[in-house]
């Protein structure tokens, strides 16, 4: 039988949700409605060495921000580019501006030409930067004739005011509507032009509900956010899911392994969410922070946005003495698609869990839904899924077919409906007709006791078209050479899957969000 898994009975029990959460799941709403059911004095946002922001203050901030944007001529669905450092102001600005216009967060590390490209591509109406900012985004905005608005932080974590000249006559519109676009993000461009993903209030609320339900978040929970807030993972899994549950979120200035345990001690979180490279960096410092870990017990740790190596999964659970919940997510799905489960549900290392909100299936190239253990493309559909890319007919025709969103990921479901990702369809290495899934090679290399990280990727070959290569980072104090790693891989893999080159590096190049990226790695490492 084809495997089509919906959220009922798989990701979480609707009946187990708290009454306010049940109410927020019904009717048509916008992000601002998340605040209505919460006590006004309850803590919503906090940050290291800052006063806390209450739910009541966040509600006031949303109303004042909407008024400030309307007074400057910004209307519903107008795009506001946001270039702010990670932290409470970025979290609150995303939420508050999305209640009025379309928030378009951009990576503060971009250069001027990159800002110019993204703001022009978005057709942004204005740019929001922090008081005193020297960001090259300002010069890019001036080149484009885009108005620059200034955010002035206040005492409480996340509180701010906005100043700047009007760009149009005062808008008489009120807050956003459910089908308005709350957030736009570009997909990470690799071999082609990045695509614009519009996410409505309905999409974001559905995803926040799914994540809060999967993790059984309550008002007693506190998330320590270390994810960048120009990325869907931090914006939805950390910020919106917490607010949906009436919980609190501590917003750090961004990931820093040296400061993580200090923040943990100060904020007393019940959980954090991160990408695997961050988890690995945290593990490297965990041994010397046992006292903080013992004094600040976590209810769970969440991992998403890339495959979590099985050894890392086990090491996290051992050191932190809590469940590690790996999830599968994508911008087009407003983040979460599948997730492993909290006890007494199952956690399957190496699997990304079962459907956790949307319907999830595995599809053959002809549109047939496949049975358990049959490998194909992962597809999804549900209220959290974007309705389509902006101004991109070709991508929409390819990505939204047979009534499903096509993820571009290859995988299979087991008999319990748990999904195993075996690779990106475009990342599959075609070695003279022999197909190699990079994830499989990663997993084998990670089994070697000297290997801390491993990324397998394609390199050009004059006869085969492509061949297999890998980059590895060794554990502290460990030593191994390329030949020894190849010999180890040869005991566990078919000969054609063994990397012909294994580079041993101090650090593997990462993307802006901390994810290891296969596509383009050969060029970055001088192997193309």
C-alpha positions as CSV (number, residue, x, y, z in Angstrom):
1,X,0.0,0.0,0.0
2,X,1.2,3.5,-0.7
3,X,2.5,5.4,2.4
4,X,0.7,8.7,2.9
5,X,1.0,9.9,6.4
6,X,-1.0,12.8,7.8
7,X,-0.6,14.4,11.2
8,X,-3.5,12.6,12.9
9,X,-2.1,10.2,15.4
10,X,1.4,10.5,14.0
11,X,3.0,13.8,15.1
12,X,0.9,14.6,18.2
13,X,-2.4,14.2,19.9
14,X,-4.8,17.1,19.2
15,X,-6.8,16.3,22.2
16,X,-3.8,16.7,24.5
17,X,-3.2,20.3,23.5
18,X,-4.0,23.0,26.1
19,X,-7.4,24.8,25.6
20,X,-5.8,28.1,24.4
21,X,-3.9,26.1,21.8
22,X,-7.0,24.3,20.7
23,X,-8.8,27.6,20.3
24,X,-5.9,29.0,18.2
25,X,-6.2,26.1,15.8
26,X,-9.7,27.0,14.8
27,X,-10.9,29.9,12.7
28,X,-9.0,32.2,10.4
29,X,-6.2,34.2,12.2
30,X,-3.0,36.2,11.8
31,X,0.2,36.0,13.9
32,X,-1.0,38.7,16.3
33,X,-3.8,36.4,17.5
34,X,-1.2,34.2,19.2
35,X,-0.9,36.9,21.9
36,X,-4.6,37.1,22.8
37,X,-4.7,34.0,24.9
38,X,-1.6,34.8,27.0
39,X,-1.5,36.5,30.3
40,X,-0.2,40.1,29.6
41,X,2.5,39.8,32.3
42,X,3.9,36.4,31.1
43,X,7.4,36.5,29.7
44,X,7.6,36.3,25.9
45,X,11.1,37.4,24.9
46,X,14.3,37.7,27.0
47,X,17.9,38.1,26.2
48,X,21.2,37.9,28.1
49,X,21.6,41.0,30.4
50,X,18.3,42.6,29.3
51,X,14.9,43.2,30.9
52,X,12.3,40.8,29.8
53,X,9.5,41.6,27.3
54,X,6.0,40.4,28.3
55,X,3.2,39.2,26.1
56,X,1.4,42.4,26.8
57,X,4.3,44.6,25.7
58,X,4.8,42.5,22.6
59,X,1.1,43.1,21.7
60,X,1.5,46.8,22.2
61,X,4.7,46.8,20.1
62,X,2.8,45.1,17.3
63,X,0.1,47.8,17.3
64,X,2.7,50.6,17.5
65,X,4.8,49.1,14.7
66,X,1.7,48.7,12.4
67,X,0.9,52.4,13.1
68,X,4.4,53.5,12.4
69,X,4.6,51.6,9.1
70,X,1.2,52.8,7.9
71,X,2.1,56.4,8.8
72,X,5.1,56.0,6.4
73,X,2.9,54.7,3.6
74,X,3.6,51.0,3.9
75,X,0.5,48.9,3.1
76,X,-0.4,45.2,3.5
77,X,1.9,42.9,1.5
78,X,4.5,45.6,0.9
79,X,7.9,44.0,1.4
80,X,10.1,45.4,4.2
81,X,13.7,44.2,4.0
82,X,15.1,43.7,7.5
83,X,18.8,43.7,8.2
84,X,19.3,43.4,12.0
85,X,21.8,41.6,14.1
86,X,20.6,38.4,15.7
87,X,18.9,39.0,19.0
88,X,15.7,40.0,20.7
89,X,15.1,43.1,18.4
90,X,15.3,40.9,15.3
91,X,12.8,38.4,16.8
92,X,10.4,41.1,17.8
93,X,10.8,43.1,14.6
94,X,10.0,40.0,12.5
95,X,6.9,39.3,14.5
96,X,5.6,42.9,14.8
97,X,6.3,43.9,11.2
98,X,4.8,40.7,9.8
99,X,1.5,41.8,11.5
100,X,1.4,44.8,9.2
101,X,3.5,44.1,6.1
102,X,5.6,41.4,4.6
103,X,8.8,40.8,6.5
104,X,11.8,40.0,4.4
105,X,14.8,39.2,6.7
106,X,18.2,39.2,5.0
107,X,21.5,37.9,6.2
108,X,23.5,40.8,7.8
109,X,26.7,39.3,6.5
110,X,25.9,39.9,2.8
111,X,28.0,42.4,0.8
112,X,26.5,45.4,-0.9
113,X,26.0,43.8,-4.3
114,X,24.3,40.8,-2.6
115,X,21.9,43.2,-0.7
116,X,21.3,45.0,-4.0
117,X,20.4,41.8,-5.7
118,X,18.0,40.5,-3.0
119,X,16.2,43.8,-2.4
120,X,15.8,44.4,-6.1
121,X,14.6,40.8,-6.6
122,X,12.1,41.2,-3.8
123,X,10.9,44.7,-5.0
124,X,11.3,45.8,-1.4
125,X,9.5,49.1,-0.5
126,X,11.8,49.9,2.5
127,X,14.8,48.7,4.5
128,X,14.8,48.5,8.3
129,X,18.2,48.7,10.0
130,X,19.3,49.3,13.6
131,X,20.3,52.7,14.9
132,X,24.0,53.3,14.2
133,X,24.2,50.6,11.6
134,X,27.0,50.7,9.1
135,X,25.5,47.8,7.0
136,X,26.3,47.9,3.3
137,X,22.6,47.3,2.9
138,X,22.1,51.0,3.4
139,X,24.2,51.9,0.4
140,X,22.4,49.2,-1.7
141,X,19.1,50.7,-0.7
142,X,20.2,54.2,-1.7
143,X,21.3,52.8,-5.1
144,X,17.8,51.3,-5.6
145,X,16.0,54.4,-4.3
146,X,14.6,52.4,-1.4
147,X,13.7,54.2,1.8
148,X,15.7,53.4,5.0
149,X,13.9,53.1,8.3
150,X,15.7,53.0,11.6
151,X,15.0,50.8,14.6
152,X,15.8,52.2,18.0
153,X,16.1,49.5,20.7
154,X,14.5,50.2,24.1
155,X,15.3,48.8,27.6
156,X,13.2,45.6,27.4
157,X,14.5,42.8,25.2
158,X,13.0,43.2,21.8
159,X,11.3,46.6,22.4
160,X,11.9,49.3,19.9
161,X,10.6,52.4,18.0
162,X,10.9,53.1,14.3
163,X,11.8,56.4,12.7
164,X,12.3,57.4,9.0
165,X,10.7,59.4,6.2
166,X,7.4,58.5,4.6
167,X,7.7,56.7,1.3
168,X,4.0,57.2,0.3
169,X,0.8,58.8,1.6
170,X,-0.4,57.5,4.9
171,X,-2.1,54.1,4.5
172,X,-5.5,53.7,6.0
173,X,-5.2,49.9,6.1
174,X,-5.3,48.0,9.4
175,X,-3.4,44.9,10.3
176,X,-2.7,42.1,7.9
177,X,-5.2,39.5,6.8
178,X,-4.8,35.7,7.1
179,X,-4.0,35.2,3.4
180,X,-1.5,38.1,3.3
181,X,2.1,37.2,2.9
182,X,3.8,37.5,6.4
183,X,7.3,36.4,5.4
184,X,9.3,36.0,2.3
185,X,12.6,34.2,2.1
186,X,14.9,33.2,-0.7
187,X,15.8,29.6,-1.1
188,X,19.5,29.0,-0.8
189,X,20.9,29.4,-4.4
190,X,23.3,26.7,-5.5
191,X,23.3,26.0,-9.2
192,X,20.5,28.4,-10.2
193,X,18.9,31.7,-9.3
194,X,17.4,31.6,-5.7
195,X,13.6,31.3,-5.6
196,X,11.4,33.6,-3.6
197,X,9.2,31.7,-1.1
198,X,6.1,33.6,0.1
199,X,4.6,32.3,3.4
200,X,1.2,33.5,4.5
201,X,0.0,34.0,8.1
202,X,-2.0,30.8,7.6
203,X,1.2,28.9,6.6
204,X,3.2,30.2,9.5
205,X,0.5,29.6,12.1
206,X,-0.1,26.0,10.8
207,X,3.6,25.3,11.1
208,X,4.0,26.9,14.6
209,X,1.0,24.8,15.7
210,X,2.6,21.7,14.3
211,X,5.9,22.3,16.0
212,X,4.4,23.3,19.4
213,X,2.2,20.2,19.3
214,X,5.0,17.8,18.3
215,X,7.2,19.1,21.1
216,X,4.4,19.4,23.6
217,X,5.4,23.0,24.4
218,X,3.6,24.7,27.3
219,X,3.9,28.1,29.0
220,X,6.5,26.5,31.3
221,X,9.0,26.0,28.4
222,X,11.8,28.3,27.4
223,X,13.8,28.0,24.2
224,X,17.4,29.1,24.0
225,X,17.6,30.4,20.4
226,X,21.0,30.2,18.8
227,X,19.7,30.0,15.2
228,X,20.1,32.9,12.9
229,X,16.8,34.8,12.6
230,X,17.1,35.4,8.8
231,X,16.4,31.7,8.5
232,X,13.1,29.8,8.7
233,X,14.5,27.4,11.4
234,X,14.9,30.1,14.0
235,X,12.0,32.2,13.0
236,X,9.4,29.4,13.1
237,X,10.8,26.6,15.3
238,X,12.2,28.8,18.0
239,X,10.2,32.1,17.9
240,X,6.7,31.3,16.5
241,X,6.3,27.8,18.1
242,X,7.3,29.3,21.5
243,X,4.8,32.1,21.1
244,X,2.1,29.8,19.9
245,X,2.4,27.8,23.2
246,X,2.6,30.8,25.4
247,X,6.2,29.9,26.2
248,X,9.3,32.2,26.3
249,X,12.3,32.4,24.1
250,X,15.8,33.7,25.0
251,X,17.3,35.4,22.0
252,X,21.1,35.3,21.9
253,X,23.3,37.3,19.6
254,X,23.9,34.2,17.5
255,X,25.6,30.9,17.9
256,X,28.9,30.9,19.9
257,X,30.1,27.6,21.3
258,X,32.3,29.5,23.8
259,X,29.2,31.3,25.3
260,X,26.6,28.6,24.9
261,X,26.9,27.2,28.4
262,X,27.0,30.6,30.0
263,X,23.8,31.5,28.2
264,X,22.3,28.2,29.3
265,X,23.2,28.9,32.9
266,X,21.7,32.4,32.8
267,X,18.5,31.6,30.9
268,X,17.6,28.2,32.3
269,X,16.0,26.9,29.1
270,X,14.1,23.7,28.8
271,X,15.2,23.1,25.2
272,X,17.1,24.4,22.2
273,X,17.1,23.8,18.5
274,X,20.0,23.8,16.2
275,X,21.6,22.5,13.0
276,X,24.0,19.5,13.3
277,X,27.2,21.5,13.0
278,X,26.1,23.6,16.0
279,X,25.4,20.4,18.0
280,X,28.8,19.1,17.2
281,X,30.5,22.4,18.4
282,X,28.4,22.3,21.6
283,X,29.5,18.7,22.2
284,X,33.1,19.6,21.9
285,X,32.8,21.9,25.0
286,X,30.3,19.8,26.9
287,X,32.8,17.7,28.9
288,X,34.1,20.8,30.7
289,X,30.5,22.1,31.5
290,X,29.0,19.1,33.3
291,X,28.0,21.2,36.3
292,X,25.9,23.6,34.2
293,X,24.3,20.7,32.3
294,X,23.4,19.0,35.6
295,X,22.0,22.2,37.1
296,X,20.0,23.1,34.0
297,X,18.3,19.9,32.8
298,X,16.8,20.1,29.3
299,X,13.5,18.5,28.6
300,X,14.7,17.7,25.0
301,X,17.1,18.9,22.3
302,X,15.8,19.5,18.7
303,X,17.9,19.1,15.5
304,X,16.8,20.1,12.0
305,X,17.8,21.7,8.7
306,X,20.4,18.9,7.9
307,X,20.9,15.3,8.6
308,X,22.1,14.6,12.2
309,X,24.9,12.0,12.2
310,X,23.9,9.0,14.3
311,X,27.1,9.3,16.5
312,X,26.2,12.9,17.3
313,X,22.6,11.8,18.2
314,X,23.9,9.3,20.7
315,X,26.5,11.6,22.2
316,X,24.0,14.4,22.8
317,X,21.5,12.1,24.5
318,X,24.3,10.7,26.7
319,X,25.8,14.0,27.8
320,X,22.6,16.0,28.2
321,X,20.5,13.0,29.5
322,X,17.5,14.0,27.5
323,X,15.8,13.0,24.2
324,X,17.1,14.3,20.9
325,X,14.3,15.0,18.5
326,X,15.4,15.2,14.9
327,X,13.0,16.9,12.5
328,X,12.9,17.3,8.7
329,X,12.1,20.8,7.5
330,X,12.2,23.1,4.5
331,X,11.4,26.8,3.8
332,X,8.6,25.9,1.4
333,X,6.8,24.0,4.2
334,X,7.2,26.9,6.6
335,X,9.7,24.6,8.2
336,X,8.6,21.3,9.8
337,X,7.4,18.3,7.8
338,X,8.3,15.3,9.8
339,X,9.7,14.7,13.3
340,X,10.8,12.0,15.6
341,X,8.7,11.8,18.8
342,X,9.1,12.6,22.4
343,X,8.8,9.6,24.7
344,X,6.8,7.4,24.8
345,X,6.9,7.8,21.1
346,X,9.7,6.5,19.0
347,X,13.0,8.2,18.2
348,X,14.9,6.5,15.3
349,X,18.5,7.6,14.9
350,X,19.2,8.2,11.2
351,X,15.5,8.8,10.4
352,X,13.8,12.2,10.4
353,X,10.6,10.9,12.0
354,X,7.0,10.6,10.9
355,X,4.6,13.2,9.5
356,X,4.3,16.1,11.9
357,X,1.7,18.4,10.5
358,X,1.4,18.1,6.7
359,X,0.7,14.9,4.7
360,X,4.0,13.3,3.7
361,X,4.5,10.6,1.0
362,X,7.2,9.2,-1.2
363,X,6.5,9.4,-5.0
364,X,7.7,7.8,-8.1
365,X,8.7,9.8,-11.2
366,X,5.3,9.0,-12.8
367,X,3.3,10.4,-9.8
368,X,2.6,7.0,-8.1
369,X,2.8,7.0,-4.3
370,X,5.2,4.3,-3.2
371,X,4.9,1.7,-0.5
372,X,7.1,1.2,2.6
373,X,10.8,0.8,1.8
374,X,10.4,1.9,-1.8
375,X,12.7,4.8,-2.6
376,X,11.5,7.9,-4.4
377,X,11.0,11.7,-4.0
378,X,9.6,13.0,-0.8
379,X,6.4,15.1,-1.3
380,X,4.2,17.0,1.0
381,X,0.9,18.9,1.1
382,X,-1.0,20.8,3.9
383,X,-1.9,24.2,5.2
384,X,1.8,25.0,6.1
385,X,2.9,24.6,2.5
386,X,3.5,27.7,0.4
387,X,1.1,28.0,-2.5
388,X,4.0,28.6,-4.9
389,X,7.2,30.5,-5.7
390,X,6.9,34.2,-6.5
391,X,7.1,35.0,-10.2
392,X,8.6,31.7,-11.2
393,X,6.3,29.7,-13.5
394,X,9.0,27.1,-14.3
395,X,9.8,26.3,-10.7
396,X,6.2,26.1,-9.8
397,X,5.5,23.7,-12.7
398,X,8.4,21.5,-11.5
399,X,7.9,21.9,-7.7
400,X,4.1,21.6,-7.5
401,X,2.9,18.6,-9.5
402,X,0.4,15.8,-9.0
403,X,-1.2,17.9,-6.3
404,X,1.9,17.8,-4.0
405,X,4.9,19.9,-3.3
406,X,8.0,18.1,-4.5
407,X,10.9,18.5,-2.0
408,X,13.7,17.4,-4.3
409,X,14.8,15.0,-1.5
410,X,15.1,11.3,-2.1
411,X,14.1,8.8,0.6
412,X,11.8,6.0,1.8
413,X,9.4,5.3,4.6
414,X,9.7,2.2,6.9
415,X,6.8,0.1,8.0
416,X,6.1,2.6,10.9
417,X,5.9,5.6,8.5
418,X,9.3,6.9,9.6
419,X,11.1,8.7,6.9
420,X,14.8,8.1,5.9
421,X,16.4,10.7,3.7
422,X,18.9,9.2,1.3
423,X,20.0,12.3,-0.5
424,X,19.1,15.4,-2.6
425,X,18.0,14.3,-6.0
426,X,20.4,16.9,-7.5
427,X,23.1,15.9,-5.0
428,X,23.1,12.2,-6.1
429,X,26.6,11.5,-7.5
430,X,26.4,9.9,-11.0
431,X,29.7,8.0,-11.3
432,X,29.5,6.6,-14.8
433,X,25.9,5.5,-14.4
434,X,26.5,4.2,-10.8
435,X,24.5,6.3,-8.4
436,X,26.0,7.2,-5.0
437,X,24.0,8.8,-2.2
438,X,26.4,11.2,-0.4
439,X,24.6,10.7,2.9
440,X,25.4,7.0,2.9
441,X,29.1,7.7,2.5
442,X,28.9,10.4,5.2
443,X,27.5,7.9,7.7
444,X,30.2,5.4,7.1
445,X,33.0,7.9,7.4
446,X,31.4,9.2,10.7
447,X,31.7,5.7,12.1
448,X,35.5,6.0,12.1
449,X,36.6,6.9,15.7
450,X,38.9,9.7,14.5
451,X,36.2,11.5,12.4
452,X,34.2,14.4,13.8
453,X,32.5,15.7,10.6
454,X,32.2,14.3,7.1
455,X,30.7,15.7,3.9
456,X,30.7,13.7,0.7
457,X,30.3,15.5,-2.6
458,X,30.8,15.1,-6.4
459,X,34.0,16.1,-8.2
460,X,34.3,16.3,-12.0
461,X,35.9,13.3,-13.8
462,X,37.0,13.2,-17.5
463,X,35.7,9.7,-18.2
464,X,33.0,9.0,-15.6
465,X,31.5,12.5,-15.5
466,X,31.5,12.6,-11.7
467,X,33.5,10.8,-9.0
468,X,33.2,10.7,-5.2
469,X,35.2,12.9,-2.8
470,X,34.8,13.8,0.8
471,X,36.0,16.4,3.3
472,X,36.4,15.4,7.0
473,X,37.3,17.1,10.2
474,X,39.1,15.0,12.8
475,X,38.3,14.8,16.5
476,X,40.6,16.8,18.8
477,X,43.8,14.8,19.4
478,X,43.1,12.2,16.7
479,X,45.2,11.5,13.7
480,X,44.4,9.5,10.5
481,X,45.4,9.8,6.9
482,X,43.5,9.7,3.7
483,X,44.5,6.1,2.8
484,X,43.4,4.8,6.2
485,X,40.0,6.4,5.8
486,X,39.6,4.9,2.4
487,X,40.5,1.5,3.6
488,X,38.0,1.8,6.4
489,X,35.2,2.9,4.0
490,X,36.1,0.0,1.7
491,X,35.2,-2.5,4.4
492,X,31.6,-1.1,4.5
493,X,30.9,0.3,1.0
494,X,30.9,-1.0,-2.5
495,X,34.2,0.0,-4.2
496,X,32.5,2.6,-6.5
497,X,31.2,4.5,-3.4
498,X,34.6,4.8,-1.7
499,X,35.8,8.4,-2.1
500,X,38.7,8.7,-4.4
501,X,39.8,11.9,-2.6
502,X,39.4,12.5,1.1
503,X,40.5,16.0,2.3
504,X,41.3,16.3,6.0
505,X,40.5,19.9,6.9
506,X,40.5,22.1,10.0
507,X,37.0,23.3,9.1
508,X,34.6,22.4,6.3
509,X,33.1,25.5,4.5
510,X,29.5,26.2,5.6
511,X,26.6,28.2,4.3
512,X,25.2,31.3,6.0
513,X,23.0,29.3,8.3
514,X,25.7,26.9,9.5
515,X,24.7,24.1,7.3
516,X,27.3,22.0,5.5
517,X,26.7,22.3,1.7
518,X,27.6,19.7,-0.8
519,X,26.8,21.5,-4.0
520,X,29.6,23.8,-4.9
521,X,32.0,22.3,-2.4
522,X,34.3,20.9,-5.1
523,X,34.8,24.4,-6.4
524,X,35.4,25.9,-3.0
525,X,38.0,23.3,-2.2
526,X,39.8,23.6,-5.5
527,X,38.8,20.2,-6.9
528,X,36.8,21.3,-9.8
